[in-house]
Amino acid sequence: KMTKGIRPTLNSYMYGEAVAIAHFANRLGKQDVKEEFLKKAEELRSLINKTLIHDGFYKALHGDNDSEVELIHNRKVGTGSPRELIGYIPFMFDIPSADMTNVFRLLDDEHVFLAKTGLSTADASDPRYMGEFAHECLWNGYVWPFATSQTLTALIRVIHGGNPEYKDTLIRHVKLYSDMHRIGDNGQPWIDEVMSPNERKWTARHILQQKGWLKALGGLERGKDYNHSTFCDLVITGIVGVRTDTDRFTLDPAIPEDWDYMKLQNLEYRGKLYTVIYDKTGKHYGLGAGLKIIEEKA
């Protein structure tokens, strides 16, 4: 049974869009528009926090009565919505009204979201996890670059908001996400739509290949170079720690202890160019040990 529902995704996006419109309206001196969209944003925030928080986690609700959800893969498993990775999306926009950051511990729990190949899109402890459906794109436990990028963006926002204890979690998952960007025994660089949580196999690609790359399903290599990865953004804002919410060029880095050196060069920020250098010993770049920020000439 397919039912309509309320999800953290679209509601969070609309909140973010309302805040953005209010921000630009303020810059343009349109105070009436600013106030209108700040009100819309606050109404959305209130609705999300009032409606979607269940058992300390943002969950999708299905139909008029969440307890009446029926399953469609023929297993009697009880009722109610499972925890899904989309429950982290409100953190991308600072929507939580209370301290809920403890939910990020679930990212390192192999019984919940930590799979062998990355972050599973659904709670592994739920009986509906990885239920069988006749479709190549599933969100019931498979690992999606799209979902991973959103979740890690949310984690970075939480870290920048004053929770440095999650920097090790971020480092682990950026490394795991990096390893995911491969295909074949030789580890050829690759990004596609959806991967198995248990083996390094791009599942949607495998299914589409078996069907002969049907034009009606997108044709040859439909998912190649999947543009929802945002891997570079995660490295720049997460590992290097570039803050995008300040007037000055500011860093809150999470550099792995096993990195000896790193350079991010010619990064434009608010009309200026910067280079960020990390050198553990100071010998690689010859500019001294530690982290350096260099403002380049435009």
N, C-alpha and C positions, 0 to 999 in steps of 0.2 A: 504494500500500500504506500503510495507516494503522497506525502502531505506537505502543505505549505508550512513555513516556519519562520521564526525570527532568529537571525544568526549574528554573531559578533562582527562578521566581515563588513557587509554593506553599511550597517549602522555606524561602525567605527570610521569607515571612509567618509560618510556624510558629515560626521562630526569634524574630522580633519579638514574637509573642504570648507565647512562653515567658518572654522577658525582662520583658515587661510584667507578667505574673502574678507573677514573682519580686519585682518592684519593689513591687507592691501588697501582696503577702504580707509583705514586710519592714515596710511602713508599719503593717500590722495586727498585727505581732508574731508572725506565723506563720512561725517560722524553719524548721520542717520543710518547709513548702510552698515557701518561698523556695529552700532548698537543692535540693529535688526538681526545680524548674523551671530553676534555673541549670544543673543537670546536663544536663537535656534540651536546653537552649539550646546548651551547649558541644558536646554530641554532634551536634547539627544543624550547628553552625558547622564542625566538623571534617569532617562528611560533605560539606557543600557545597564546602569548599575542597579536599578530597581528590578529589572526583568530577567537579566541573563546571568546573574551570579547565583550559582547553586553549589552547595558544598565547598565554598571557597574558590570556585573556578568559574570562568565565563564559559557557558555552554549554549549550544543551539537548542531552541525549543521547537518542537514540531506539532503543528495543529493547535487546536484550542486547549487541549489537555495533554500535557506531556506524558502523563502516565498511560495514555491510550495508544502510544506508538506501536505500530505493528511492524514486524520484521519481514524482509522479503527474501531471506535465504534459508527459509524453512527450518529454523532452529528456535526452540522455545527457550528464551534466555532471560525473561523478565522484561521490565519496561524501564523507561527513563533514558535521557540522553547521556551518551558516554563523554568522557573528556576527549577533546580533539585539539590538535595543534593550533587551530584557528582561535582557540581561547586566549592566545597570547597577543592577538592583534590589537586589542584595546590599549595595551601597554605602549604600542608604537606612538600613540597620540596622548599619553598621560591621562587617560580616561579614569583609571581606578580611583575611587574616592577614599579608600583606606589602604593600609599597608598590606598588599597582597603579593609582594615580591617573593615570598617563600615558594610560590608555585613554580619558580624557575628551577628549584631543586629536582623537579620531576624530569627535567631534560637529561639528567644523569642517572635516571632510574630505568634499568633494563626491563622492569615489569610494567613500565608506562610508555615513555616516548623514546628511550634510547635503544635503537636497533643496531644491528651489525654494520649496516652501510650508512646510517645517518639517523635523522629524526623521523620517526613514523608519524603519520598524520592522524593516527587514532591510538587510544589507550590499549596497550597490549594485554592488559588484564581483563578487558571487556570480552565476553564470549562472542561478540559480533566482529571482533578483530579479524581482518583478512578473510571475511566471508566471500564466497565465490559468486561472481557476477559475470555476465557475458558482455564485458566492456573492457577497453584497453586503458581507460583513465579512471582510476579509483582512488578514493580518499579514505579508505577504511583501514589504513595501516601502511600503505605504500609510502615511499620516500619521494617527496617532490622538492626540486630546487626552489620552486615558487614559495611553498610553505616554509621551507628552511630559511630562505632569505628574509621572509617576514618575521619569523620567530627570532632570528639573531638580530635583526634590526630592533625589535622590541627589547631584547636583552641589552643591547648597546645603549638604548635610551634609559633603561633602568640603571645601568652602571654610571652613565653620565649624570643621572639624577641623584647620585649619592650612595650607591651600593657597590663599592669596589670589591666586595667579597665574591662577586660573580665573575671577576676577570678570568680566573682559571677555567671556569665553565665555558666562557666565550672562547678562550684559546683552544680548548679541547675540541669544540664543535666547529670552529673555523678550519682546524686541521682535518677533521673528519670530512667536512664539506669539501675541502680541497681534494682529498683522496677520492671523493665521489666523482670528480670531473675527469673520468677516465673511461676507456672502453677497450676491450680485448686484452689478451694476455700480455701484450707489449706495453700496456698502459698509455695508449694514444690519447692525447688531450681531447675531451669530448664533453658536451653537455646536451642532455636530452630532456624529455618530459618527466618520466616517472621511473623510479628504480625499485626493485624488490628490496624489502627490508632485511632479507636474510642472505642474499647473494648479490655480487656485483654484476647485475644484469639489468639493462634498461628495458623494463618489462613492456611498456607500450610499444617501443620500437620492435621488440621481438615479436609481439602479436601482429603488428602491422606488416612486418616482413613476411610472416607466415601466411598472411592473407594476400600477399603479392603486391603490396604497396598500392592498394586500390585508390584511384583518383578521388572517389567519393569520400574517402577517409583522409584526404590530404596529400596523397601521392607519395613519391619517393622521399624517404628521410624527412618526414613531416616535422619531427621534433628536433632535428639537428640544429645546433646553435641556439637552443631555447633561450629566449631573451628575458626570462624572469630570474636569472641567476643572481644578479647584483653582487657577484663575488668581489669585484674590485671595490665597491662601496663598503662592503663589510670589512675589508682589510684597511681601507683608508680611515673610516670612522671608528672601527672597533679596535684593530690591532695597533695601528698608528695613533688612533684616538683623536682624530680631528673633530672638534666640536663645531656643529653648524648652527648653534643657537646662541652664539655670542657675537658681539661687535668686533672684538679683537680675535686674532688668530690664536686659538687656544687648543691645547692637547690634553687628553686624558688617556694615555697609552696603556695597552695591555700586551707588552712585548714578551714573547715566550723566553724563558730562562735559557733554553738551548739555542737561541739565535745569537750569533756572534756579531752580526752587523746587518744593517738595513738602510735603504735609502728610498725616499719618496721625493721625486724631483719635479720642479716646475708645476706645482699645484697652485692654481689660481683661486684666491679667496678674497672676495669683495674688492676686486680690481688690482690686487697685488699678487706677486708670485712668491712662493715659498718652497724651500727644500728642507726636508726633515731627515736627519741622519742619526742613526743609532750605531754606536761602535763600543762593544763591551770593553775592549782593552785600550782603544784609542789608536791602535797600530794599523788598522785596515785603511782608514781614510786620513790618518795623520792629523786629526783635528781635536784630539783629546778624547778621553773616555766618556761614555754616557750619551745622553740625548742632546742633539743640537738643532736649533731652528735658525735657518738662514733666510733672510729676506732678499730675494733676487732683484736685480734691476730689470724693469719691464722692457 
